[in-house]
Amino acid sequence: MKTIVLSLICIGVFFAKAQDKNQFYALDAKMNQTVLDSSKYILWIHEVDSAKWQWDYYYTWGSLVKSTNYADHDGTVKNGRFCIYNTFGNLDSTGVYNNGKKDGVFLKFRSVTKDSIEFLSRYEYENDSLIGFTNLKAEEEKQADTASKMESGFPGGDPGWLSYLAHNLMYPERAAGKNIQGKVHIYFLVDTVGLVKDPFIFKSVEYSLDQESMRLVKNSGRWVPGKKNGNPLTSHSIKSITYRLEDH
């Protein structure tokens, strides 16, 4: 299916049938449907599971604009993670909806440079009501952390991660054909038994590079969970994957 989808994008043919698992649209600057060669954006609508449809808006040959999830194919009921990106492809904000209502953690970020993002604030919602707020910048400065804490990691550390990428990364034809290079960052949780949970794009470069990065993280197996005071805990991790074409 992935090969077929990429082929459709490359030749500029977009089909949309009601309830298809994957639909691609080429859109102009006013979000009207057009052909790929004159488009500014592409929209990918795909089924995540039986109760969730994801809508990803990309610049045609560039980074994510936004990624949204809905309970229905037509995108009328917010349900799942929403991510908004700035012009660098850096995550600006993210949070989770449950049947149209904010429910869970919402995070706000700031781009220090086009390649550097910092956490600003954390908002907690329950049934659309704000129940908690944390200034993450102030919290970070306070936390010299008195408790002994070990972050989660890939088995074998950085050398193990680089070896995994060397054996599994496949440079997508779509990006290679346009000489698109860059570094994608994926944010995810590692639970107490080392399973990867809720991965999403932290820094976007281009559709096919982003999707290859998501595939690599999702298929990376069990990680070494983080610990605090010797006890396993669920912690977040951000991994970067660099795409560089060799000069010929």
JOGI-V431428 format. One record per residue. N is the residue number from 1. SS is DSSP state (alpha for helix, beta for strand, coil for the rest). PHI is phi in whole degrees, -180 to 180 (NA if undefined). OMEGA is omega in radians with two decimals (NA if undefined). Layout:
BEGIN
N;SS;PHI;OMEGA + N;SS;PHI;OMEGA
END
This chain:
BEGIN
1;coil;NA;-3.11 + 2;alpha;-63;-3.14 + 3;alpha;-62;3.14 + 4;alpha;-63;-3.12 + 5;alpha;-61;-3.14 + 6;alpha;-64;3.10 + 7;alpha;-63;3.13 + 8;alpha;-62;3.13 + 9;alpha;-64;-3.05 + 10;alpha;-64;-3.11 + 11;alpha;-95;3.02 + 12;coil;80;3.11 + 13;coil;-104;-3.09 + 14;coil;-124;3.11 + 15;coil;-113;3.09 + 16;coil;-137;3.05 + 17;coil;-112;-3.10 + 18;coil;-53;3.06 + 19;coil;71;3.00 + 20;coil;-59;3.13 + 21;coil;-69;3.12 + 22;beta;-134;3.09 + 23;beta;-134;3.08 + 24;beta;-123;3.10 + 25;beta;-129;2.96 + 26;beta;-95;-3.03 + 27;beta;-127;3.07 + 28;coil;-86;-3.06 + 29;coil;-63;3.13 + 30;coil;-98;3.12 + 31;coil;67;3.01 + 32;coil;-94;-3.10 + 33;beta;-68;-3.13 + 34;beta;-148;3.07 + 35;coil;-97;-3.01 + 36;alpha;-58;-3.04 + 37;alpha;-62;-3.14 + 38;alpha;-111;-3.08 + 39;coil;-86;2.99 + 40;coil;-104;-3.09 + 41;beta;-130;2.85 + 42;beta;-124;3.09 + 43;beta;-119;3.10 + 44;beta;-112;3.06 + 45;beta;-107;-3.10 + 46;beta;-145;-3.13 + 47;beta;-82;3.10 + 48;beta;-86;3.01 + 49;beta;-155;-3.02 + 50;coil;-64;-3.10 + 51;coil;-120;-3.07 + 52;beta;-151;3.05 + 53;beta;-121;-3.11 + 54;beta;-107;3.09 + 55;beta;-114;3.12 + 56;beta;-113;3.09 + 57;beta;-101;3.11 + 58;beta;-122;2.78 + 59;beta;-63;-2.96 + 60;coil;-50;3.13 + 61;coil;-120;-3.09 + 62;coil;-143;-2.92 + 63;coil;-86;3.06 + 64;beta;-64;2.98 + 65;beta;-100;3.05 + 66;beta;-161;3.09 + 67;beta;-131;-3.03 + 68;beta;-132;3.14 + 69;beta;-125;-3.08 + 70;beta;-136;3.11 + 71;coil;-78;-3.06 + 72;coil;-127;-3.13 + 73;coil;-58;-3.05 + 74;coil;-84;3.04 + 75;coil;70;-3.14 + 76;coil;-103;-3.11 + 77;coil;-120;3.12 + 78;beta;-62;-3.12 + 79;coil;-157;-3.10 + 80;beta;119;-3.00 + 81;beta;-79;2.99 + 82;beta;-115;3.11 + 83;beta;-130;3.08 + 84;beta;-116;-3.06 + 85;beta;-120;3.07 + 86;coil;-91;-3.04 + 87;coil;-68;3.06 + 88;coil;-82;-3.01 + 89;coil;85;3.11 + 90;beta;-86;3.10 + 91;beta;-63;3.12 + 92;beta;-99;3.13 + 93;beta;-161;3.11 + 94;beta;-154;3.09 + 95;beta;-173;-3.01 + 96;beta;-117;3.06 + 97;beta;-109;3.06 + 98;beta;-127;-3.12 + 99;coil;50;3.03 + 100;coil;89;-3.09 + 101;beta;-120;3.06 + 102;beta;-64;-3.06 + 103;coil;-154;-3.12 + 104;beta;128;-3.03 + 105;beta;-92;3.00 + 106;beta;-115;-3.09 + 107;beta;-121;3.08 + 108;beta;-119;-3.08 + 109;beta;-125;3.04 + 110;beta;-136;3.07 + 111;beta;-85;3.08 + 112;beta;-75;2.97 + 113;beta;-135;3.14 + 114;coil;-68;3.14 + 115;coil;-114;-3.06 + 116;beta;-135;-3.10 + 117;beta;-124;3.07 + 118;beta;-123;3.09 + 119;beta;-76;3.11 + 120;beta;-106;-3.04 + 121;beta;-149;-3.12 + 122;beta;-128;3.11 + 123;beta;-118;3.09 + 124;beta;-115;-3.12 + 125;beta;-120;3.01 + 126;beta;-137;3.13 + 127;coil;53;3.09 + 128;coil;76;3.12 + 129;beta;-108;3.10 + 130;beta;-73;-3.12 + 131;beta;-118;-3.14 + 132;beta;-166;3.11 + 133;beta;-142;3.08 + 134;beta;-134;2.99 + 135;beta;-81;-3.00 + 136;alpha;-70;3.09 + 137;alpha;-66;3.13 + 138;alpha;-66;-3.13 + 139;alpha;-63;-3.13 + 140;alpha;-63;-3.13 + 141;alpha;-68;3.13 + 142;alpha;-72;-2.93 + 143;coil;-87;2.87 + 144;coil;-81;3.07 + 145;coil;49;3.13 + 146;coil;-72;-3.13 + 147;coil;-83;3.10 + 148;coil;-74;-3.06 + 149;beta;-132;3.09 + 150;beta;-123;-3.13 + 151;coil;-74;3.05 + 152;coil;-68;-3.13 + 153;beta;-158;3.08 + 154;coil;-77;3.11 + 155;coil;-55;-3.09 + 156;coil;90;3.09 + 157;alpha;66;-3.13 + 158;alpha;-60;3.09 + 159;alpha;-61;3.11 + 160;alpha;-65;3.11 + 161;alpha;-64;3.13 + 162;alpha;-65;3.09 + 163;alpha;-66;3.10 + 164;alpha;-59;3.14 + 165;alpha;-64;-3.11 + 166;alpha;-60;-3.09 + 167;alpha;-92;-2.99 + 168;alpha;-126;-3.09 + 169;coil;-70;3.07 + 170;coil;-122;-3.10 + 171;coil;-70;-3.08 + 172;coil;-64;-3.14 + 173;alpha;-62;-3.11 + 174;alpha;-59;-3.13 + 175;alpha;-72;-3.13 + 176;alpha;-62;-3.12 + 177;alpha;-64;3.11 + 178;coil;-105;3.14 + 179;coil;57;-3.14 + 180;coil;-91;-3.12 + 181;coil;-130;3.10 + 182;beta;152;-3.09 + 183;beta;-124;3.10 + 184;beta;-95;3.06 + 185;beta;-115;3.10 + 186;beta;-115;3.09 + 187;beta;-99;3.10 + 188;beta;-160;3.06 + 189;beta;-102;2.97 + 190;beta;-116;-3.07 + 191;coil;-80;-3.00 + 192;coil;-70;3.08 + 193;coil;-111;3.02 + 194;coil;91;3.13 + 195;coil;-83;3.08 + 196;beta;-78;-3.12 + 197;beta;-129;2.98 + 198;beta;49;3.08 + 199;beta;-74;3.02 + 200;beta;-151;-3.01 + 201;beta;-81;-3.14 + 202;beta;-95;3.01 + 203;beta;-133;-3.08 + 204;coil;-99;3.04 + 205;coil;-119;-3.07 + 206;coil;-167;-3.01 + 207;alpha;-48;-3.01 + 208;alpha;-71;3.08 + 209;alpha;-69;3.10 + 210;alpha;-62;-3.10 + 211;alpha;-68;3.06 + 212;alpha;-65;3.11 + 213;alpha;-65;3.09 + 214;alpha;-63;3.12 + 215;alpha;-60;-3.11 + 216;alpha;-64;-3.14 + 217;alpha;-68;-3.12 + 218;alpha;-63;-3.09 + 219;coil;-97;-3.00 + 220;coil;-83;3.08 + 221;coil;76;-3.12 + 222;coil;-82;3.07 + 223;coil;-101;3.03 + 224;beta;-85;-3.08 + 225;coil;-67;3.05 + 226;beta;-72;3.13 + 227;beta;-139;3.01 + 228;beta;-135;-3.05 + 229;coil;53;3.08 + 230;coil;85;-3.11 + 231;beta;-104;3.13 + 232;beta;-61;3.09 + 233;beta;-142;3.04 + 234;coil;-78;-3.11 + 235;beta;-139;3.13 + 236;beta;-94;3.09 + 237;beta;-142;3.04 + 238;beta;-127;-3.14 + 239;beta;-116;3.12 + 240;beta;-105;3.11 + 241;beta;-130;-3.06 + 242;beta;-96;3.09 + 243;beta;-117;-3.11 + 244;coil;-138;3.12 + 245;coil;-91;3.12 + 246;coil;-75;3.06 + 247;coil;-73;3.12 + 248;coil;-104;NA
END
